[in-house]
Amino acid sequence: MQKPGRVVLHVGLTKTGTTWLQGLLAGQRERLVEHGVRYPYVRPGAQFEGAVEVRGSETRFGLDPDRVRGTWAAVCGRAREAAAMGETVLLSHEVLAGATPGQVRWALEPLAGLDVRVLVTARDLGRQAVAHWQERVKLGDPRSFAAFADEELRADTGPDPRGLGPDDGGVRPRFWHGQDLADTLARWTGPLGAGTGGLVVCPAPGAPRAELWRRFATAAGVPTSALDPTAEVPGNASLGAGEVALLREVNARLADRLDARTYHAVVKRGFAENDLAARRGAAGWSAVMTPADLGPLLGGATLGWIEAVRAAGHPVHGEVTDLDPVLAEPGAPGPDATVPPDLDVDAIVADLLRRAETHRAPPRRPTLLDRLRRR
């Protein structure tokens, strides 16, 4: 009788190389199968949509609830089939990281009876702080980094005893709820029991990208040769300080003029992640780095989490020192910048509104003349 395989549930955290890892897995599915590893396929983006279903975040991500409904069960069904054949199954999406205890239990129900292990990838909080802020701006937030630091980074109250985040009635700022690696492991391994979790530390800046795959594969119990980590994968490029300033101004001017689905398609994906990301390396482009004065706060939180992870018995894959916060030099310019002078905000907003109208316009029905032309 075939011994059942294992399901490895990678729940993030956000901005920890997850897009890159998922791109590798999705692009090399056939090679993975040759090594007894399955990255289940239902349709393009199904693991993302399934994670959104778990979190009940369809509106936030501009998704159609009817399309999303049932996706998580479908993904888990494929996972069960592969595990029954003795394969190691990898499920992965960072949206899962913020799940409440109730959402975790709901997500695990379709996997009941299987050997499920949970992996959390984590990156130093210096890079995470500015990445989280940038992502929030990409989702329409017009706040400055200074406001974000005051309202979230310096306002942590510790984990909510109910495991809730700010979207679920809890009081903890979204950054801390989403980045607390120890709390995330506790929420996801609670129903599974001891020995079911693991922490994967993202390499420090300058390390080969393949090192993240090596650490992840080792933690997941799959051969590092199961895929080629040097393969080209579309990235989620970060924006420069001036580009973030421009996007914040665009967000302020657009305000509530676009619904969530249109904003995601036109502003986030089309403008921010395409047009603005392409400016990387342009004259005046400067990386965004967390100010040095936040070091004690971020470093102290990291040390506490690592102690909690070790106390819970979760193995750590990678160097713990790679979690030391990466910060700007003391006295360096902060993340908040001015809009680059070569960018016309008025013209950009007008163009985005035109794109939005095109995106929202219903498809034109063919006229009689159109039908005659096709004959």
C-alpha positions in Angstrom: 0.0 0.0 0.0 1.3 3.4 -1.0 2.5 5.5 2.0 0.7 8.9 2.0 2.7 11.9 1.2 3.0 15.1 3.1 1.4 18.5 2.6 3.7 21.5 3.2 1.6 24.6 3.7 3.7 27.7 3.1 1.8 30.7 4.6 4.2 33.5 3.9 5.0 36.1 5.4 4.4 38.8 2.8 7.4 40.3 1.0 9.7 37.3 1.9 10.5 36.1 -1.6 7.1 34.4 -1.9 6.4 35.7 -5.4 9.8 34.4 -6.6 9.3 31.0 -4.9 5.8 30.6 -6.3 7.0 31.6 -9.8 9.7 28.9 -9.6 7.2 26.3 -8.5 4.5 27.2 -11.1 7.0 27.4 -13.9 8.6 24.0 -13.2 5.6 21.8 -12.2 6.6 18.9 -14.5 10.2 18.8 -13.2 8.8 18.8 -9.6 6.6 15.8 -10.4 9.7 13.9 -11.6 11.1 14.4 -8.0 7.9 13.3 -6.3 6.8 16.9 -5.6 3.4 18.4 -6.6 2.5 22.1 -6.8 -1.3 21.6 -7.5 -2.9 23.3 -10.5 -6.5 24.2 -10.7 -6.3 27.3 -12.9 -3.9 30.3 -13.1 -3.9 32.1 -9.8 -5.9 29.5 -7.9 -3.7 29.3 -4.9 -3.9 33.1 -4.5 -7.7 33.1 -5.0 -8.0 30.2 -2.6 -6.0 32.1 0.1 -8.2 35.1 -0.5 -11.2 32.9 0.1 -9.7 31.7 3.4 -9.2 35.3 4.5 -12.5 36.6 3.1 -10.6 39.4 1.4 -12.3 39.4 -2.0 -13.2 43.0 -1.9 -9.8 44.2 -0.7 -8.2 42.5 -3.7 -10.8 43.5 -6.2 -11.9 39.9 -6.9 -15.3 38.5 -7.9 -16.6 36.4 -4.9 -18.4 34.1 -7.2 -15.2 33.2 -9.0 -13.3 32.7 -5.7 -15.9 30.6 -4.0 -14.9 26.9 -3.7 -11.3 27.5 -4.9 -9.6 26.6 -1.7 -11.5 23.3 -1.6 -10.5 22.6 -5.2 -6.8 23.2 -4.5 -7.0 21.0 -1.4 -8.7 18.3 -3.3 -5.8 18.2 -5.8 -3.4 18.1 -2.8 -5.3 15.1 -1.3 -5.0 13.3 -4.6 -1.3 13.9 -4.9 -0.6 13.0 -1.2 -2.5 9.7 -1.7 0.0 8.8 -4.4 2.9 9.4 -1.9 3.9 12.8 -3.3 5.0 15.8 -1.3 2.6 18.6 -1.9 3.5 22.3 -1.7 0.8 24.9 -1.2 1.9 28.5 -1.0 0.5 32.0 -0.5 1.4 34.9 1.7 -2.2 36.1 2.1 -2.7 33.1 4.4 -0.3 34.6 7.0 -2.8 36.9 8.6 -5.6 34.2 9.0 -7.4 34.2 12.3 -7.7 31.0 14.4 -11.1 30.4 13.0 -9.9 30.9 9.4 -7.0 28.6 10.1 -9.3 25.8 11.3 -11.6 26.3 8.2 -8.5 26.1 5.9 -7.2 22.9 7.5 -10.5 21.1 7.4 -10.1 19.9 3.7 -6.7 18.5 4.7 -7.9 16.6 7.7 -6.1 13.2 8.2 -3.1 14.2 6.1 0.4 14.9 7.4 0.4 18.7 7.2 3.5 20.8 8.0 3.5 24.6 8.1 6.4 26.8 6.9 6.8 30.5 7.5 9.4 32.5 5.6 10.7 35.7 7.3 12.9 38.6 6.3 14.5 41.3 8.4 12.1 43.9 9.6 14.2 46.8 8.2 13.4 45.7 4.7 10.0 44.5 5.7 8.9 47.9 7.0 9.5 49.8 3.8 8.2 46.9 1.7 5.0 46.7 3.7 4.5 50.5 3.4 5.1 50.4 -0.3 2.6 47.6 -0.8 0.0 49.5 1.2 0.6 52.5 -1.1 0.2 50.2 -4.1 -3.2 49.3 -2.7 -4.3 52.9 -2.5 -3.0 54.2 0.8 -1.7 57.8 0.5 0.1 57.9 3.9 3.7 59.0 4.3 6.2 56.6 5.8 6.4 59.0 8.8 2.6 58.6 9.4 2.9 54.8 8.9 5.7 54.6 11.4 3.7 56.5 14.0 0.4 54.8 13.4 1.7 51.3 13.0 5.3 50.7 13.8 5.3 52.5 17.1 1.8 51.5 18.0 2.1 47.8 18.6 0.0 46.4 21.5 1.2 42.8 21.1 -0.7 39.8 19.7 -4.4 39.8 20.2 -5.3 36.9 22.5 -8.0 35.9 20.0 -5.5 35.9 17.2 -7.3 38.7 15.4 -5.8 41.4 13.1 -7.1 44.9 12.4 -9.4 43.6 9.6 -11.1 41.2 12.0 -11.9 43.4 15.0 -8.5 43.2 16.7 -6.5 46.2 17.7 -3.0 45.3 16.6 -1.6 47.3 13.7 -1.7 45.4 10.4 2.1 45.4 10.0 2.7 43.6 13.2 -0.1 41.2 12.8 1.2 40.3 9.4 4.9 40.2 10.3 4.9 38.5 13.7 6.5 35.2 12.6 6.1 33.6 16.0 2.4 34.4 16.3 1.8 33.3 12.7 3.4 29.9 13.4 1.4 29.6 16.6 -1.9 30.3 14.9 -1.2 27.9 12.0 0.3 25.0 14.0 -2.1 25.2 17.0 -4.7 22.8 15.4 -1.9 20.5 14.1 0.1 20.0 17.3 3.8 20.1 18.2 6.5 19.5 15.6 4.4 20.7 12.7 6.0 24.1 12.0 9.2 25.5 10.7 10.8 28.9 10.1 12.8 29.7 6.9 15.0 32.8 7.2 15.5 34.8 4.0 19.1 35.4 3.2 20.7 38.7 3.9 21.2 41.3 1.1 23.8 40.2 -1.4 23.3 36.5 -1.0 22.6 34.4 -4.1 18.8 34.1 -4.7 19.2 30.3 -4.9 20.0 30.3 -1.2 16.4 31.0 -0.4 15.3 28.0 -2.4 17.9 25.8 -0.7 16.7 26.8 2.7 13.0 26.4 1.7 13.5 23.0 0.1 15.4 21.7 3.1 12.6 22.8 5.4 10.0 21.3 3.1 11.9 18.0 2.9 12.2 18.1 -0.9 15.4 17.7 -3.0 17.1 21.0 -3.8 17.5 19.5 -7.4 13.7 19.4 -7.8 13.8 22.7 -9.7 16.3 25.1 -11.2 16.5 28.2 -9.0 18.4 30.1 -11.7 15.4 30.1 -14.0 14.0 33.5 -15.0 10.9 34.4 -12.9 9.0 37.7 -13.2 9.7 39.7 -10.0 7.7 42.1 -7.9 10.1 45.0 -8.3 10.2 47.6 -5.5 9.7 51.3 -6.3 12.1 54.1 -5.7 11.5 56.9 -3.1 10.3 59.4 -5.8 8.0 56.8 -7.4 6.3 56.1 -4.1 5.9 59.8 -3.5 4.2 60.1 -6.9 1.9 57.1 -6.2 0.9 58.6 -2.9 -0.1 61.8 -4.6 -2.0 59.9 -7.3 -3.9 58.0 -4.5 -4.8 61.2 -2.8 -6.2 62.7 -5.9 -8.1 59.6 -7.0 -9.5 59.1 -3.5 -12.8 57.1 -3.9 -13.1 57.8 -7.7 -12.3 54.1 -8.6 -13.8 50.9 -7.2 -11.4 48.3 -5.8 -11.4 46.1 -8.8 -10.7 48.9 -11.3 -8.0 50.4 -9.0 -6.2 47.0 -8.8 -6.2 46.5 -12.6 -5.4 50.1 -13.7 -3.4 51.7 -10.9 -1.7 48.8 -8.9 -1.0 46.4 -11.7 -0.8 48.6 -14.8 0.7 51.8 -13.4 2.6 51.0 -10.2 3.9 47.4 -11.0 4.5 48.1 -14.6 5.1 51.8 -15.5 6.7 52.9 -12.3 8.6 49.7 -11.6 10.2 50.1 -15.1 11.9 53.4 -13.9 14.2 51.4 -11.6 17.7 52.7 -12.3 16.5 55.9 -13.9 18.3 59.2 -13.1 17.5 60.2 -9.6 16.0 56.8 -8.6 16.8 56.0 -5.0 16.1 52.9 -2.9 13.8 53.3 0.1 15.3 52.3 3.4 14.0 52.3 6.9 15.5 55.0 9.1 18.2 54.0 11.6 16.2 55.3 14.6 13.7 52.4 14.2 16.5 49.8 14.7 16.0 49.2 18.5 12.2 48.8 18.0 12.5 46.4 15.1 15.5 44.5 16.5 13.9 44.0 19.9 10.7 42.5 18.3 12.8 40.1 16.2 14.7 38.8 19.2 11.5 38.2 21.1 10.0 36.3 18.2 13.1 34.1 17.8 13.0 33.2 21.4 9.3 32.2 21.1 10.0 30.1 18.0 12.7 28.2 19.7 10.7 27.7 22.9 7.9 26.2 20.8 10.4 23.8 19.2 10.1 25.0 15.6 13.3 24.4 13.6 14.9 27.4 12.1 16.4 27.0 8.6 19.0 29.6 7.8 21.1 32.1 9.8 19.2 33.9 12.5 21.6 36.9 12.1 20.1 37.4 8.7 17.0 38.8 10.5 19.0 41.7 11.9 17.2 44.8 10.6 18.7 46.3 7.4 18.6 50.1 8.0 19.7 53.4 6.4 22.8 55.0 7.7 22.2 57.5 10.5 21.3 60.9 9.1 20.5 59.5 5.6 17.4 60.9 3.8 14.2 59.2 5.0 11.7 57.2 2.8 9.5 60.2 2.2 10.6 62.1 -0.9 9.3 64.5 -3.5 7.7 63.6 -6.8 10.4 63.5 -9.5 10.3 66.7 -11.6 10.0 64.8 -14.9 6.6 63.3 -13.9 3.4 65.4 -14.5 1.0 64.4 -11.8 -2.0 66.1 -13.4 -1.4 64.4 -16.7 -0.9 61.0 -15.0 -4.1 61.2 -13.1 -6.0 62.2 -16.2 -4.5 59.3 -18.1 -5.3 56.8 -15.3 -9.0 57.9 -15.3 -9.1 57.4 -19.0 -7.7 53.9 -18.6 -10.2 53.2 -15.8 -13.1 54.2 -18.1 -11.9 51.8 -20.8 -11.4 49.1 -18.2 -14.9 49.5 -16.9 -16.7 49.9 -20.2 -18.8 46.9 -21.2 -17.8 45.0 -24.4 -19.4 46.6 -27.4 -22.0 44.3 -29.1 -21.2 43.6 -32.8 -23.3 45.6 -35.1 -25.0 44.2 -38.3 -22.1 45.8 -40.3 -19.6 44.0 -38.1 -21.2 40.7 -38.8 -21.4 41.2 -42.5 -17.7 42.1 -42.6 -16.8 38.8 -40.9 -18.5 36.7 -43.7 
